[in-house]
């Protein structure tokens, strides 16, 4: 990787095939971390498999100055920015990671082997949808989960909420902010408590009992859902609560496993635990974005990548300094002269 300063090419900072940092995952978190590290004049390689979580969505939102941009547009711009500072890219899937002597060796599915001093893992998550036929095909279009990502786009429409667990009432009341026509499909859920039922009634949320067995389309758009027995209920958007599963398989060989993450006292999925900087319990491994914080939107994931990138550089600076001190510590002629000057000082005359 060639760094640039004031337009002039600088020396290559790679020691053979070893990278300062390999970033696994080229989404907002990974690219932001890579950008931070590349600007810190680190050799950075981003390995990405080209499967962004938000690929089904037409637009990304709540990213200041880029609201409404296509997800692919954001990623393309991010890659170009990283490359402009010398960051490099490898298309592939990391299938194994080993650690020895404080460094890492990664192997991709095609057998490519990469060595790195540090790892930033930003592999994201997988949305595990309820097993209702048709949901996956409409996911990111009219089948939604985050009101802050999609609420404005379906404002004042007929919004259905598919109840699959204890967060159902919270979801229905939240989406009520964007429309007065909200229907809670109780589906396989046991139903609200008396207090929750009163809240739903007070806010004008309609409750429909019965299991949802499929979705109904008209002109390639969601028009409603079908219940057991064939009953149909109209809606233009359907809210679901996926289980969020961190893409953490590659970390298992390093001793990192996913754990439950809770929201409002209920599990929403599995994430890789880390401290606020993104540092994991394995020295040299950081995580950023949805792989560790399941509820992060794009801007939050990007911020976590910047934070992790800065701390990784600090960690490398500490290591580089320690190595420099060890190298500096030998009793060379230059150091002998320095010691003599300090000890003798003004008494040198006549020696």
N, C-alpha and C positions, 0 to 999 in steps of 0.2 A: 504494500500500500504506500503510495507516495503522498506525503503531506505537502501542503502549500502554505507559504507565508509571503504576503505582499506580492503574490503572483509568481514567485520563484519556486521551482521544485526543490524540496529538501531531501535529505537522505532517507532511504528505506529503513524503517524502524523494526522490521520483522527480523527475528533471529531464526534463520532457516525457515522451516514451514510453520513455526509456532506463531500464534496470534496472541496479542495482549488479551483480547476479549472476543469470544464467540457469542453472538446473540442468536438464540434459537426462537424463531418466530418473528415474522415481519409485519405485524400489525402496528397500531398506534403506539403501544407500549414498547415493543421491540425497536421500532424505528426511532422513537424519541430517545431511547437509551443509546442506540447506535450513534445518533447525531451528537449527543452530548459527549460521548467518548471520542468520536472522530474529531470534534472540535478541540478536545483535550490532547490531540496529537497522539492518540492511541491507534494501533493497528486493530481494525475491527472487521469481522466477517459476520454477515447476517445469513443464517440458513433458514429458508422458508419453504413450505410445501405448497403455497399458493391456494390455501383453503381458508380464507378469512371468514370469521363467524357471521359478519353482517353482509355477506355476498347477496342474499336474497333481497335485501332492502335497496330501494331506489335512491334514498337520500339519507344522509347523516345529519343529526341535529344537536343543538346545544354545544357546538364547538365554535367559540367566539371567532368571528370574521369569516368562518367557513360554513356557517349554518346552511343546510340544504344541499351541500356538495355531495356528489355521488361517492360512495365508499371507495370505489376503484380510483377515483380522481385524487382523493386524499392519499391513498397508498402510493400512487404513481408520483405525486409531488414529494412525498416523504422520501421515497427511494432516491429520487433525483437530488434532493438536498443532502442526504447521507453520502451519496457518491461524489458530490461536489467537494467534500472534505476528505475524500480518499477512502471512504468505506467501501467494502466490496460485498458481493452477494453470491450465494450458492443456492440453486434450486434443488430441494431434496427434503427428505424426512430423516431426522436423526433417530436411529433405532437402538443405539446403545451409547452409554457414556461410562467411562471408567476414570478413576482418580488414582494417581500414583506420584509420589514425590511432590505433592502439593500442586500438581498440574493435571490437566484433563485431556483425555483422548476421546473423540467422538467419531462414530461410524455412521454413515448414512445408508439408506436402503440399497444404493447402487455400489456400496463398498468403498466409497471415498472416506479417507481417514483424515481427521483434522485435529491438530494439537492446539491447546489454548491454556493461558495462565489463569483466566477467570471465565465464568459462565454467567450470562444473563438469560434466564429462561422466561419467555413471554409467549407461551404456546396457546394461551387462551383457554376456552372452555367449549363444551358441547352442550347444546340445548336438548335435553331429553323430554320430548313432548308427550302429553297424555296419549294413550293408544286409541285414538278416535280416527277412523278413516277420513282422509282428506285434509287433515290439519297440516301435515308436513308440506303438501303441495302449495298451500296458501300462506305458509310461514313467511313473515316479513312483508307480506302484502296486505291482506285483511285479517290474518290471524296474528295477533300482537301480544306483547307482554308488558312493555314499558310505556306508561302514559307520557313520560317526559321525552321519550323518543318519537312517539307517534300520536299523542293525544290531540295536538293541534290539527293534524291532518284529517282526523275523523270527528272533529268537533261537531256537535249538534246532529250527529248521525245516530241511528239505532245501534247501540253497543250491547253485545252480549258478553257475559263473564262466565266462563266454565269453571265451576267449583270442583276442585280436586283435593282440597285440604283446608286446614284451619286459617289460611290467609285469604280465603275467598271473600269474606265480608270486607276485610281491609281493601282488597282489590276493587270490589264493587263501589264502595264509598269513595275511593280515590278517583276512579274513572267518572264518577258522577260530577266531578269538577268540570269535565269537558262536554257533558251532554245531560239533558234532562230525561233522556230515554235510555235507561240502563236496565237490562234484564239479567238477573242472576239465575243461571241454569244450575240447579242443585246437583244434577248428574249423579255421581256415585258417592257424594258427600253426605254425611249424617245430618246436616242441616244446622242452622244457626241456634244459638242460645236465645232465651227469651229477650235478653238485653240487646243482642245483635239483631234479632227480628224487629224490635222496636226502632232501632237505628235505621234499618233498611226501609221500613215503612215511613218513617219521618222524612227521609230523603227521597221518597217516591221511587225506590228501586223495586221493580217487579220481580217476584220469585216464581220460578217454574220448576215443578218437580218432574222427575223422570230422567232416565239416562239418555244422554246424547249419543246417537249411533252414527252420525255422519253430518256432512255439511252439504248445503244446497247452493248451486251456482246458477247464475243467469248471465249470459254474455261474458263469460270468463271473469265474473266477479262474484264474491260471496253475497248470497241473498238471504241466507238463513240456515237453520240447523234442523235436523230430523231427529225426533225422539223415538224411543221404543214404541212399537205399535203404529208407527207411521205418521204421528202428529208432526206438523211443521210449524216452526216459529220464525218469524222474520228477524233478521239483524244484518247490518252492513259491515260490522266489524266484530270479531270474536276474540276476547281476551283469554289467554291461557297462562298458567303458571308452570313453566318447565322446571324440571330439576336440572340445576347447573352442575355439570361434571367437569372438573379441571382436566385438561389434557396433560397429565403428569406421568405418563407411562415411562418416559425416558429417564425420569428422576429416580425411579425405584431402585435401580442398580447402585445409585449413590446413597441410598439409605433414606430417601425422602418419600413419604407417602402422604396421600391426600387425607384430610380430616374434615368432619362436618363443619359447615359455617352456618351460623344462625342469624336470623333477622326477626326482630320482634318476638324472640323466644322460640322460634320454629326453625328447623333445619331447611335451608334452601338448596343444599347441594354439598359438594365436596371441593375443597380448595387446598392449596399447599401453604401451610402456615409459614409466616415470616415476621420479622420485626418491622417497625414502621419504615425502615430504610429499604426493605426488600431483602435483607440478608436472611438466609436460611440457617438451619443448624449445621449445615455442611460448610466448612470454611471454603471460601472462594466461589460459592454459588449464590446468586441473587435471583429473585423472581419479581415480575412486574405485570400489572394488568390483571385480566380476569382469571388467570391461573391461580392467583392468590387472593384477589378481591372480586368476588363473583358479581357484585352489584355495580361495579365501575362502568360508567358510560365512557365514550371515546375520550373526552377531555380528561377524565380522571385517570384512565389507563395511560394516556400520554404523560401526564404529570408524574405518575409513579415510575415511568421509564426514565424520565429526566433525573428524578431523585436517585434511583438505583445507579444510573450511569455515573453521576457525580460521586457517589460513595465508592463505587468500584474503582474509579480513577484515584481517589484518595487512598484506598487500600493498596493499589499498585505503587503509588508514590512512596508510601511507607516501606514497602518491600524494596523498591529501587534504592531508597536512601540507605536502608540497612545493608544492602549489597555493596553500595558505594563506600560505606564506612568500613566494611570488612576489607575491601580492596585498598582503601586509603591507609589502613592500619599498619602496613608493612614498614620496616625501618629502612627507608630508601635514603640515598644521599641527600635528596631534597629535604626530607623530613629531618634528617640529622642536622642539616644546616639551620632549619627552623627552630629546632630544640636548642641548639647552641646559641642562637640569637636571643632566645627568650631567657636562657639561664645566665649567660655572660653579660648581655646588655652593654652598658657603658664601660665595664671593666675589661673589655676586649683589648685595649691599648697595652702593648708590650708583650702580648701572648704570641 
